[in-house]
């Protein structure tokens, strides 16, 4: 399983640093913060993060100065930079910078988490190392349209995808291919996701496979029942971004 990913947040808004830091840490990431570009560069002298989330409009050198200084440094590997900015209509401007993406403030937390997961999943390894195999996710979903939609989202995010359409096939496939994570719908033909997770946990060869179970629709106001111990994470609803976020958090943990 993947190690915890480290993220450096560079922003002069202290409240935003706290909010984003708490959000990312709740998803299993290790987070460091810097209140200016200058402090962010100092932080890079002691540790190289897997991702930098950078504000552009800051006092001092600002985001542009930080990017220029980062380009001047001989860093191997150079961490990817994702821009988080209050300027929403700057797409053409950001296309000319060495960044992996940008998002305008304010944004939905789930949208930002999905982008973080996407960037980290697609990050290139250092050139002097063997490329790591893409994480394999086994998707168990009995609706043909939903399984195509979910599979496409994970493939675009850089995952290797295996698909099955019922619980017994999911059990057999998990035993044979040993995926990095199993993503299963809770109410699934032949064997529900919770039961599938419990059976995998009881077998020596599959006990370490984390299982993410998702409800077909988002929860109502009634609090959902707690998941069984064998389930690593429960997602309310089947939105692709939510599922990507949950799987990335499980793998990074």
Secondary structure, 3 states (H helix, E strand, C coil): CCCCCEEEEECCCHHHHHHHHHHHHHCCCEEEEECCHHHHHHHCCCCCCCEEEECCCCCCCHHHHHHHHHHHCCCCCCCEEEEEECCCCCHHHHHCCCCCEEEECCCCHHHHHHHHHHHHHHCCCCCCCCCCCCCEEEEECCCHHHHHHHHHHHHHCCCEEEEECCHHHHHHHHHHHCCCEEEEECCCCCCCHHHHHHHHHHCCCCCCCEEEEECCCCCCCCCCCCCCCCCCEEECCCCHHHHHHHHHHHHHC
